[in-house]
């Protein structure tokens, strides 16, 4: 038997939203962040949080939630369900390496919490991004549960299909995930579902399937309402793509399923939505995510590193970057955040962190661009070293300690490490971009003056994988130039050219989010040829330098010009950029004393020559990528893709080349045929793919909505049937009223006829009465006359 807790009543009288979560010792440290996301997203309601657990000491519970006490609209109560576990039979649960009995505590909630009619059940591994009031007010339409279909691929496995059919469940597209549920507690108790669900849960644990989730689906398949997919976007190993496409990337609740927890995989898709709420307490969690202890070190006396972070409308990612910087094992650092006129919540986030850690310094300025913000940071910096970070990225906790140690040991001007690109267009696929092995073949620090060293290739054009000695930056007087979105190219390349000692680290520390929709690089189509302006500035600055250095720059600049074509979002912008390069851009990069024919541009050579000859964009690019496919092995091509940032476009063209080999061979015969085939290739493999992808996306969105419409349709059918019934009843009553009305009319007509008859009789009587009166009057006169005659006769007789 399970004892109900009559002493546990709703915590608030008004706008009380009961939220039930389950916790064990492993998940308890992450409860605070999840709760913060709930409170932040639901400011106008009262969150009545009830955490079910078994035998967790009270002091651990208090410690895990001590920093949440300041929220007036939050009540947290821990409920020990140990006795209920034994009384329900869940003690026979077949615990395994990935699922524990605590996941099944949610089945006990409706029985134990007897004073609640309805509640939201949530897992801890989530981030809430939308007001839970809306979820709580969901109309269950007579159902007991409401949830979102599970996005994992396991439901397609033959073994699971057989297991589901064995339990009478075949509509696998309606199999819901139990991480986010709305539950009618009253109906649950009335039907005594606990006695039905526990045996199936135990059976599922024995065969290592999905335990209480299986039980809810199998036993209540006709009592579940399907919710909008956005209420449980499941981010994991297999189920991320389909759900994100169906929801358009919008998530009311982000659910980190499988092993891809944000506290283990900060680089994973949507992890920033969880870290957004970690705050200053996230430092310990951040170090643990990378397997590092909380030990801190200091490098020398005074301020070791000044980290400069330009901030503009970065509220979604800013907390994650600040946590990663404050979690650095190198203690004596300062973080200079230059708020460049942000209009979102970035300023509030900066104030929160600066008020909790004096190492965070906030400078506010009118919106002037990233270059001016970084230069302002340089002027304010007090550290021996400078590091530049972007507000929407993050880094490993040991980054600054290792880079400073390397720089000090080699007395370097610049320290360069590897970096990791997170491809935000491809579900956060990570690509490590380390320093090429060839650079490590040179003993000690490298420089542009060392023979065989090319500082324009392999070290990156961005500042965020580099550490700069402050005195070196002041000595050479280099600053960032205001050329968005390439305002860092001049600074980075000129410091590499001027540095006498560049130290290298083979490890990768910095995680860069590539292709973020709202980032400066993501909006590069606004300034499609500014990269050319940046390269022309560098060309002018090194005009008098060594011949080999200028050759290296020319080659790197030409390659970057073609690479930048693929960063344009639209065909129109690509064509415009190519036209500018073809007209005068490419020639403007040449040096008068260096014939282009003496510069080996490798696989970019054909594209360069064709562009200058006046060839079309399609012919130029097609020839270029055909040569790449012929000359490069797959591994070399992949390395080049990573280095140039063209992975998406090259993969598409490679696939197109494989599919169209016969057509390409035929197209090579004549320029006219070549152009026609290239047009066909672009139409078939770019426009068509985009249309098909868009159609698939719409199809999936519509498919997701079909279920909701079906449920609405069923309800509509019931309402229509009820309306028809009412209509028939009313119709019968109308007919009855009509009949009554006809009868009434007849009665009125008869009454009118009677009235007329009576009126005629009255008139007749009146006439008769008048006649009678006249006769009486005549009779009276006659009587009087006779009386007079009688009197006369009598008198005569006398």
ZAVOSE-42411 format. One record per residue (C-alpha): residue in three letters; x, y, z. Coordinates in steps of 0.25 Angstrom, whole numbers, padded with zeros to 4 digits, always signed. Example, Ala and Ser with C-alpha at 12.3 -4.5 7.8 and 13.67 -1.06 7.14 Angstrom:
BEGIN
ALA+0049-0018+0031 SER+0055-0004+0029 
END
This chain:
BEGIN
UNK+0000+0000+0000 UNK+0004+0014-0003 UNK+0002+0024+0008 UNK-0004+0038+0003 UNK+0002+0050+0009 UNK-0010+0058+0013 UNK+0000+0068+0020 UNK+0005+0073+0006 UNK-0004+0084+0001 UNK-0002+0094-0010 UNK+0008+0104-0006 UNK+0001+0116-0012 UNK-0014+0121-0011 UNK-0013+0127-0025 UNK-0007+0124-0038 UNK-0001+0111-0032 UNK+0006+0102-0043 UNK+0010+0089-0037 UNK+0023+0083-0043 UNK+0028+0069-0039 UNK+0042+0065-0042 UNK+0050+0053-0037 UNK+0064+0053-0033 UNK+0075+0044-0028 UNK+0089+0047-0024 UNK+0095+0047-0038 UNK+0085+0058-0043 UNK+0083+0066-0030 UNK+0095+0076-0034 UNK+0088+0080-0047 UNK+0074+0083-0041 UNK+0077+0097-0037 UNK+0080+0101-0052 UNK+0067+0094-0057 UNK+0059+0101-0046 UNK+0065+0115-0050 UNK+0061+0113-0064 UNK+0046+0110-0059 UNK+0046+0122-0051 UNK+0052+0131-0061 UNK+0042+0126-0072 UNK+0029+0127-0063 UNK+0030+0140-0056 UNK+0015+0143-0053 UNK+0011+0129-0047 UNK+0015+0122-0034 UNK+0024+0110-0036 UNK+0020+0099-0026 UNK+0032+0090-0027 UNK+0032+0076-0021 UNK+0044+0067-0023 UNK+0042+0052-0020 UNK+0054+0045-0015 UNK+0059+0033-0007 UNK+0068+0034+0005 UNK+0075+0047+0000 UNK+0080+0054+0013 UNK+0073+0067+0016 UNK+0086+0074+0017 UNK+0089+0071+0003 UNK+0075+0075-0002 UNK+0077+0088+0005 UNK+0091+0091-0001 UNK+0086+0088-0015 UNK+0075+0098-0014 UNK+0081+0109-0004 UNK+0083+0119-0015 UNK+0068+0118-0019 UNK+0062+0124-0007 UNK+0062+0138-0012 UNK+0050+0135-0022 UNK+0037+0139-0016 UNK+0029+0131-0026 UNK+0036+0118-0023 UNK+0034+0108-0013 UNK+0043+0095-0012 UNK+0039+0083-0004 UNK+0047+0070-0004 UNK+0038+0057-0002 UNK+0044+0044+0002 UNK+0037+0033-0005 UNK+0045+0021+0001 UNK+0033+0015+0008 UNK+0024+0017-0004 UNK+0034+0010-0013 UNK+0034-0003-0005 UNK+0019-0002-0004 UNK+0016+0000-0019 UNK+0025-0012-0023 UNK+0035-0003-0030 UNK+0046-0009-0021 UNK+0046-0021-0031 UNK+0051-0011-0042 UNK+0062-0017-0050 UNK+0072-0006-0049 UNK+0083-0005-0060 UNK+0094+0004-0064 UNK+0086+0015-0071 UNK+0073+0015-0063 UNK+0070+0015-0048 UNK+0058+0013-0040 UNK+0057+0028-0037 UNK+0052+0030-0052 UNK+0039+0023-0048 UNK+0036+0031-0035 UNK+0027+0040-0044 UNK+0017+0028-0044 UNK+0015+0030-0029 UNK+0013+0045-0030 UNK-0002+0045-0032 UNK-0004+0035-0021 UNK+0005+0042-0011 UNK+0001+0056-0014 UNK-0014+0054-0011 UNK-0017+0069-0010 UNK-0014+0072-0024 UNK-0023+0071-0036 UNK-0013+0073-0047 UNK+0002+0075-0049 UNK+0013+0076-0058 UNK+0024+0065-0058 UNK+0038+0069-0062 UNK+0051+0062-0063 UNK+0063+0069-0058 UNK+0071+0069-0071 UNK+0063+0080-0077 UNK+0063+0095-0079 UNK+0050+0102-0079 UNK+0049+0114-0089 UNK+0034+0117-0089 UNK+0024+0120-0079 UNK+0019+0107-0072 UNK+0006+0114-0069 UNK+0002+0111-0083 UNK+0006+0096-0081 UNK-0001+0095-0068 UNK-0014+0100-0074 UNK-0014+0090-0085 UNK-0028+0084-0087 UNK-0026+0069-0085 UNK-0040+0067-0093 UNK-0043+0056-0083 UNK-0030+0049-0084 UNK-0021+0046-0072 UNK-0007+0049-0079 UNK-0002+0059-0089 UNK+0011+0058-0095 UNK+0020+0059-0108 UNK+0024+0048-0117 UNK+0038+0042-0114 UNK+0048+0046-0124 UNK+0057+0035-0123 UNK+0060+0024-0134 UNK+0058+0012-0124 UNK+0043+0011-0128 UNK+0047+0006-0141 UNK+0056-0005-0136 UNK+0049-0019-0138 UNK+0052-0023-0124 UNK+0044-0011-0118 UNK+0033-0012-0129 UNK+0031-0027-0124 UNK+0031-0023-0110 UNK+0021-0012-0112 UNK+0012-0021-0120 UNK+0013-0031-0109 UNK+0007-0021-0100 UNK-0004-0017-0110 UNK+0003-0004-0114 UNK+0004-0002-0129 UNK+0003+0013-0132 UNK+0018+0016-0130 UNK+0017+0030-0136 UNK+0008+0033-0123 UNK+0018+0027-0113 UNK+0021+0039-0104 UNK+0033+0043-0096 UNK+0031+0043-0081 UNK+0041+0054-0079 UNK+0030+0065-0080 UNK+0016+0061-0076 UNK+0003+0068-0071 UNK-0005+0058-0062 UNK-0019+0058-0057 UNK-0016+0053-0043 UNK-0031+0052-0040 UNK-0034+0043-0052 UNK-0021+0035-0049 UNK-0025+0032-0035 UNK-0040+0029-0039 UNK-0035+0018-0048 UNK-0024+0013-0039 UNK-0014+0013-0050 UNK-0003+0011-0041 UNK-0007-0004-0040 UNK-0007-0005-0055 UNK+0006+0003-0058 UNK+0016-0003-0048 UNK+0015-0018-0053 UNK+0018-0013-0067 UNK+0029-0004-0062 UNK+0036-0016-0055 UNK+0034-0024-0067 UNK+0040-0014-0076 UNK+0052-0012-0067 UNK+0055-0027-0068 UNK+0056-0026-0083 UNK+0064-0013-0082 UNK+0054-0005-0090 UNK+0048+0009-0085 UNK+0041+0005-0072 UNK+0031+0015-0067 UNK+0030+0022-0081 UNK+0026+0008-0087 UNK+0016+0006-0076 UNK+0009+0020-0078 UNK+0009+0018-0093 UNK+0004+0003-0093 UNK-0006+0004-0082 UNK-0012+0018-0085 UNK-0011+0018-0100 UNK-0025+0023-0101 UNK-0024+0033-0090 UNK-0012+0042-0096 UNK-0013+0055-0102 UNK-0002+0059-0112 UNK+0004+0072-0109 UNK+0011+0082-0118 UNK+0025+0077-0121 UNK+0032+0090-0116 UNK+0028+0085-0101 UNK+0038+0074-0102 UNK+0049+0076-0112 UNK+0058+0064-0109 UNK+0073+0067-0112 UNK+0081+0054-0113 UNK+0089+0045-0121 UNK+0078+0041-0132 UNK+0066+0049-0129 UNK+0071+0063-0131 UNK+0069+0066-0146 UNK+0055+0062-0148 UNK+0049+0069-0136 UNK+0057+0082-0139 UNK+0052+0082-0154 UNK+0038+0079-0149 UNK+0038+0091-0139 UNK+0046+0100-0148 UNK+0057+0100-0137 UNK+0048+0106-0126 UNK+0048+0099-0113 UNK+0038+0103-0101 UNK+0045+0092-0093 UNK+0059+0086-0097 UNK+0061+0072-0093 UNK+0075+0067-0093 UNK+0073+0052-0094 UNK+0083+0040-0095 UNK+0097+0044-0091 UNK+0097+0058-0097 UNK+0095+0065-0084 UNK+0099+0080-0085 UNK+0108+0078-0072 UNK+0115+0067-0080 UNK+0115+0072-0094 UNK+0115+0088-0094 UNK+0117+0088-0109 UNK+0105+0080-0112 UNK+0092+0086-0119 UNK+0084+0096-0110 UNK+0093+0093-0098 UNK+0094+0109-0096 UNK+0079+0109-0092 UNK+0083+0101-0080 UNK+0096+0109-0077 UNK+0088+0122-0078 UNK+0083+0119-0064 UNK+0095+0113-0058 UNK+0100+0127-0053 UNK+0113+0129-0044 UNK+0110+0115-0038 UNK+0113+0109-0052 UNK+0128+0110-0050 UNK+0130+0097-0043 UNK+0120+0090-0053 UNK+0128+0095-0064 UNK+0142+0090-0059 UNK+0135+0076-0056 UNK+0130+0076-0071 UNK+0144+0076-0076 UNK+0149+0066-0065 UNK+0157+0077-0057 UNK+0158+0079-0042 UNK+0155+0092-0036 UNK+0170+0095-0033 UNK+0174+0109-0037 UNK+0188+0115-0040 UNK+0194+0128-0042 UNK+0204+0133-0052 UNK+0214+0143-0047 UNK+0211+0156-0040 UNK+0199+0165-0043 UNK+0189+0163-0054 UNK+0194+0151-0064 UNK+0183+0152-0075 UNK+0173+0163-0079 UNK+0162+0156-0086 UNK+0154+0165-0095 UNK+0140+0162-0099 UNK+0132+0171-0108 UNK+0117+0169-0105 UNK+0105+0172-0114 UNK+0092+0166-0112 UNK+0098+0152-0108 UNK+0088+0149-0097 UNK+0086+0134-0101 UNK+0101+0131-0101 UNK+0107+0141-0092 UNK+0106+0134-0079 UNK+0113+0122-0085 UNK+0125+0130-0089 UNK+0126+0137-0076 UNK+0125+0124-0068 UNK+0136+0118-0077 UNK+0145+0129-0074 UNK+0142+0130-0059 UNK+0145+0115-0058 UNK+0159+0117-0063 UNK+0169+0110-0054 UNK+0178+0122-0056 UNK+0173+0131-0045 UNK+0179+0145-0047 UNK+0172+0149-0059 UNK+0162+0161-0062 UNK+0150+0160-0072 UNK+0147+0173-0079 UNK+0133+0173-0085 UNK+0130+0184-0094 UNK+0115+0185-0096 UNK+0114+0191-0110 UNK+0100+0197-0108 UNK+0092+0184-0106 UNK+0077+0185-0106 UNK+0074+0171-0100 UNK+0077+0165-0087 UNK+0092+0165-0088 UNK+0094+0177-0079 UNK+0087+0170-0068 UNK+0095+0157-0070 UNK+0108+0165-0069 UNK+0103+0173-0056 UNK+0100+0159-0050 UNK+0113+0153-0052 UNK+0121+0166-0049 UNK+0114+0168-0036 UNK+0118+0153-0032 UNK+0132+0154-0037 UNK+0141+0166-0037 UNK+0149+0160-0048 UNK+0138+0164-0058 UNK+0139+0178-0062 UNK+0128+0184-0070 UNK+0130+0196-0080 UNK+0118+0202-0087 UNK+0118+0210-0100 UNK+0108+0214-0111 UNK+0107+0203-0122 UNK+0120+0206-0130 UNK+0124+0192-0135 UNK+0133+0180-0130 UNK+0146+0187-0135 UNK+0144+0200-0126 UNK+0140+0191-0114 UNK+0152+0182-0115 UNK+0161+0195-0116 UNK+0154+0201-0104 UNK+0157+0188-0097 UNK+0172+0189-0101 UNK+0173+0203-0095 UNK+0167+0198-0082 UNK+0175+0185-0081 UNK+0184+0183-0069 UNK+0189+0169-0072 UNK+0203+0165-0077 UNK+0195+0157-0088 UNK+0183+0160-0096 UNK+0173+0150-0100 UNK+0161+0153-0109 UNK+0148+0145-0108 UNK+0134+0146-0115 UNK+0122+0146-0106 UNK+0115+0135-0113 UNK+0127+0125-0112 UNK+0133+0118-0100 UNK+0146+0111-0096 UNK+0153+0100-0088 UNK+0156+0103-0073 UNK+0171+0101-0075 UNK+0173+0109-0087 UNK+0179+0122-0081 UNK+0188+0115-0072 UNK+0194+0106-0083 UNK+0195+0118-0093 UNK+0202+0127-0082 UNK+0211+0116-0078 UNK+0215+0113-0092 UNK+0217+0128-0095 UNK+0225+0131-0083 UNK+0234+0118-0085 UNK+0237+0122-0100 UNK+0237+0138-0097 UNK+0227+0139-0109 UNK+0220+0151-0114 UNK+0208+0142-0119 UNK+0203+0129-0114 UNK+0195+0121-0124 UNK+0187+0108-0121 UNK+0177+0099-0128 UNK+0162+0102-0128 UNK+0149+0095-0130 UNK+0138+0099-0140 UNK+0124+0097-0136 UNK+0116+0096-0149 UNK+0102+0102-0145 UNK+0097+0099-0159 UNK+0099+0084-0157 UNK+0094+0082-0143 UNK+0106+0086-0135 UNK+0116+0076-0142 UNK+0129+0079-0136 UNK+0142+0080-0145 UNK+0156+0081-0138 UNK+0165+0090-0145 UNK+0179+0088-0139 UNK+0192+0094-0144 UNK+0198+0087-0156 UNK+0209+0077-0152 UNK+0218+0084-0162 UNK+0219+0096-0152 UNK+0224+0087-0141 UNK+0236+0082-0150 UNK+0243+0095-0147 UNK+0250+0096-0133 UNK+0245+0107-0124 UNK+0236+0118-0127 UNK+0233+0122-0141 UNK+0232+0135-0149 UNK+0229+0140-0162 UNK+0244+0142-0164 UNK+0248+0128-0163 UNK+0250+0120-0175 UNK+0238+0111-0179 UNK+0229+0117-0169 UNK+0215+0123-0175 UNK+0208+0130-0164 UNK+0196+0132-0174 UNK+0192+0118-0174 UNK+0188+0108-0163 UNK+0189+0118-0151 UNK+0175+0124-0154 UNK+0170+0138-0157 UNK+0163+0140-0144 UNK+0168+0146-0131 UNK+0161+0136-0122 UNK+0171+0124-0122 UNK+0183+0134-0120 UNK+0189+0140-0107 UNK+0197+0153-0109 UNK+0207+0160-0100 UNK+0202+0173-0097 UNK+0216+0180-0098 UNK+0217+0175-0112 UNK+0203+0180-0116 UNK+0207+0194-0111 UNK+0220+0194-0117 UNK+0215+0191-0131 UNK+0203+0200-0130 UNK+0193+0190-0137 UNK+0179+0192-0135 UNK+0166+0186-0140 UNK+0160+0193-0152 UNK+0145+0196-0154 UNK+0142+0187-0166 UNK+0131+0178-0162 UNK+0130+0166-0162 UNK+0145+0165-0164 UNK+0149+0175-0154 UNK+0159+0165-0148 UNK+0167+0161-0160 UNK+0176+0172-0161 UNK+0180+0172-0146 UNK+0182+0156-0146 UNK+0190+0155-0159 UNK+0199+0168-0156 UNK+0202+0163-0142 UNK+0206+0149-0148 UNK+0215+0157-0158 UNK+0221+0166-0148 UNK+0223+0156-0137 UNK+0238+0151-0135 UNK+0234+0139-0127 UNK+0221+0131-0129 UNK+0219+0120-0119 UNK+0210+0108-0123 UNK+0201+0099-0115 UNK+0196+0086-0122 UNK+0184+0085-0113 UNK+0170+0091-0116 UNK+0164+0100-0105 UNK+0154+0110-0112 UNK+0140+0106-0117 UNK+0136+0115-0128 UNK+0121+0115-0133 UNK+0121+0116-0148 UNK+0109+0120-0156 UNK+0101+0126-0145 UNK+0089+0132-0151 UNK+0090+0145-0144 UNK+0105+0146-0143 UNK+0113+0156-0150 UNK+0119+0146-0159 UNK+0105+0140-0161 UNK+0100+0153-0166 UNK+0112+0155-0175 UNK+0103+0157-0188 UNK+0101+0171-0182 UNK+0116+0174-0186 UNK+0119+0164-0196 UNK+0132+0170-0201 UNK+0138+0176-0188 UNK+0148+0164-0187 UNK+0154+0170-0199 UNK+0156+0183-0193 UNK+0163+0176-0181 UNK+0173+0169-0190 UNK+0176+0182-0198 UNK+0179+0189-0185 UNK+0189+0177-0182 UNK+0195+0177-0196 UNK+0198+0192-0194 UNK+0204+0190-0180 UNK+0214+0179-0185 UNK+0217+0185-0199 UNK+0231+0187-0195 UNK+0233+0174-0188 UNK+0241+0161-0193 UNK+0237+0155-0206 UNK+0234+0141-0200 UNK+0225+0148-0190 UNK+0217+0155-0200 UNK+0216+0143-0209 UNK+0210+0135-0197 UNK+0200+0147-0194 UNK+0196+0148-0209 UNK+0193+0133-0209 UNK+0185+0133-0196 UNK+0177+0145-0200 UNK+0173+0139-0214 UNK+0169+0126-0207 UNK+0161+0134-0196 UNK+0154+0142-0207 UNK+0149+0129-0214 UNK+0146+0123-0200 UNK+0137+0136-0196 UNK+0128+0133-0208 UNK+0123+0121-0201 UNK+0120+0129-0188 UNK+0109+0137-0196 UNK+0095+0133-0193 UNK+0089+0136-0207 UNK+0092+0133-0221 UNK+0090+0148-0224 UNK+0101+0152-0214 UNK+0110+0141-0219 UNK+0109+0147-0233 UNK+0111+0161-0228 UNK+0123+0157-0220 UNK+0129+0149-0232 UNK+0127+0161-0241 UNK+0134+0171-0232 UNK+0146+0161-0231 UNK+0146+0158-0246 UNK+0146+0173-0250 UNK+0157+0179-0241 UNK+0157+0172-0228 UNK+0167+0160-0231 UNK+0176+0169-0239 UNK+0177+0180-0228 UNK+0183+0169-0218 UNK+0195+0167-0228 UNK+0209+0173-0225 UNK+0215+0180-0237 UNK+0228+0173-0236 UNK+0222+0159-0234 UNK+0216+0153-0246 UNK+0204+0144-0242 UNK+0210+0133-0251 UNK+0221+0131-0241 UNK+0212+0129-0229 UNK+0207+0114-0228 UNK+0193+0115-0224 UNK+0191+0100-0225 UNK+0176+0096-0227 UNK+0172+0111-0227 UNK+0180+0114-0239 UNK+0170+0110-0250 UNK+0159+0118-0243 UNK+0168+0130-0242 UNK+0172+0129-0257 UNK+0158+0127-0262 UNK+0152+0138-0253 UNK+0162+0148-0259 UNK+0159+0143-0273 UNK+0145+0147-0272 UNK+0139+0133-0270 UNK+0125+0132-0264 UNK+0124+0129-0249 UNK+0118+0115-0252 UNK+0129+0111-0261 UNK+0140+0116-0251 UNK+0134+0109-0239 UNK+0131+0096-0247 UNK+0145+0095-0252 UNK+0151+0099-0238 UNK+0143+0088-0231 UNK+0146+0077-0242 UNK+0160+0079-0240 UNK+0159+0078-0225 UNK+0152+0065-0226 UNK+0163+0060-0236 UNK+0175+0064-0228 UNK+0171+0063-0214 UNK+0169+0050-0206 UNK+0157+0050-0197 UNK+0166+0053-0184 UNK+0173+0064-0191 UNK+0160+0070-0196 UNK+0153+0069-0182 UNK+0165+0076-0176 UNK+0164+0087-0186 UNK+0149+0088-0184 UNK+0151+0090-0169 UNK+0162+0100-0171 UNK+0154+0109-0181 UNK+0141+0107-0174 UNK+0134+0102-0187 UNK+0130+0089-0182 UNK+0115+0090-0185 UNK+0117+0095-0200 UNK+0128+0086-0203 UNK+0120+0074-0198 UNK+0109+0078-0207 UNK+0117+0079-0219 UNK+0125+0066-0217 UNK+0112+0059-0216 UNK+0107+0066-0228 UNK+0120+0062-0236 UNK+0119+0048-0232 UNK+0104+0047-0237 UNK+0107+0054-0250 UNK+0120+0048-0254 UNK+0115+0044-0268 UNK+0108+0057-0270 UNK+0120+0065-0266 UNK+0129+0057-0276 UNK+0120+0060-0287 UNK+0119+0075-0283 UNK+0134+0076-0284 UNK+0133+0074-0299 UNK+0129+0089-0301 UNK+0127+0101-0293 UNK+0113+0103-0297 UNK+0110+0088-0292 UNK+0118+0091-0280 UNK+0110+0103-0276 UNK+0097+0096-0279 UNK+0101+0084-0270 UNK+0106+0093-0259 UNK+0093+0101-0259 UNK+0085+0088-0259 UNK+0095+0083-0247 UNK+0092+0096-0239 UNK+0077+0095-0242 UNK+0076+0080-0238 UNK+0086+0081-0226 UNK+0084+0094-0220 UNK+0070+0100-0223 UNK+0063+0087-0223 UNK+0070+0082-0211 UNK+0066+0095-0204 UNK+0052+0094-0209 UNK+0051+0079-0205 UNK+0057+0082-0191 UNK+0047+0093-0189 UNK+0036+0084-0194 UNK+0040+0073-0185 UNK+0041+0083-0173 UNK+0027+0087-0176 UNK+0022+0073-0178 UNK+0028+0069-0164 UNK+0022+0081-0158 UNK+0008+0078-0164 UNK+0010+0064-0160 UNK+0012+0068-0146 UNK+0000+0077-0146 UNK-0009+0066-0153 UNK-0009+0058-0140 UNK-0014+0071-0132 UNK-0024+0073-0143 UNK-0029+0059-0142 UNK-0031+0061-0127 UNK-0038+0074-0130 UNK-0046+0067-0141 UNK-0051+0056-0132 UNK-0055+0067-0122 UNK-0062+0075-0133 UNK-0069+0062-0138 UNK-0075+0060-0124 UNK-0079+0075-0123 UNK-0085+0074-0137 UNK-0093+0061-0133 UNK-0097+0068-0120 UNK-0102+0080-0128 UNK-0109+0071-0138 UNK-0116+0065-0126 UNK-0120+0078-0121 UNK-0124+0083-0135 UNK-0134+0071-0136 UNK-0140+0073-0123 UNK-0142+0088-0126 UNK-0147+0084-0140 UNK-0158+0075-0133 UNK-0161+0086-0123 UNK-0163+0096-0135 UNK-0172+0086-0142 UNK-0180+0085-0129 UNK-0181+0100-0128 UNK-0185+0101-0142 UNK-0196+0091-0140 UNK-0200+0099-0127 UNK-0200+0112-0135 UNK-0209+0106-0146 UNK-0219+0102-0136 UNK-0218+0115-0129 UNK-0220+0122-0142 UNK-0233+0113-0145 UNK-0238+0116-0131 UNK-0235+0131-0133 UNK-0243+0130-0147 UNK-0254+0123-0140 UNK-0254+0133-0129 UNK-0254+0144-0139 UNK-0266+0137-0146 UNK-0274+0136-0133 UNK-0270+0150-0130 UNK-0276+0154-0143 UNK-0289+0146-0141 UNK-0291+0151-0128 UNK-0288+0165-0132 UNK-0299+0163-0143 UNK-0308+0158-0133 UNK-0305+0169-0124 UNK-0308+0179-0135 UNK-0321+0171-0138 UNK-0325+0172-0124 UNK-0322+0186-0123 UNK-0331+0189-0135 UNK-0342+0180-0129 UNK-0340+0188-0116 UNK-0342+0201-0124 UNK-0354+0196-0131 UNK-0360+0191-0118 UNK-0358+0204-0112 UNK-0365+0211-0123 UNK-0376+0201-0122 UNK-0377+0203-0107 UNK-0377+0218-0109 UNK-0388+0217-0120 UNK-0396+0207-0111 UNK-0394+0217-0099 UNK-0400+0229-0108 UNK-0411+0220-0113 UNK-0414+0216-0098 UNK-0414+0230-0094 UNK-0423+0234-0106 UNK-0433+0222-0103 UNK-0432+0226-0088 UNK-0437+0240-0092 UNK-0448+0235-0101 UNK-0452+0226-0089 UNK-0452+0237-0080 UNK-0460+0245-0090 UNK-0470+0234-0091 UNK-0471+0232-0076 UNK-0474+0247-0075 UNK-0484+0247-0086 UNK-0491+0235-0079 UNK-0492+0243-0066 
END
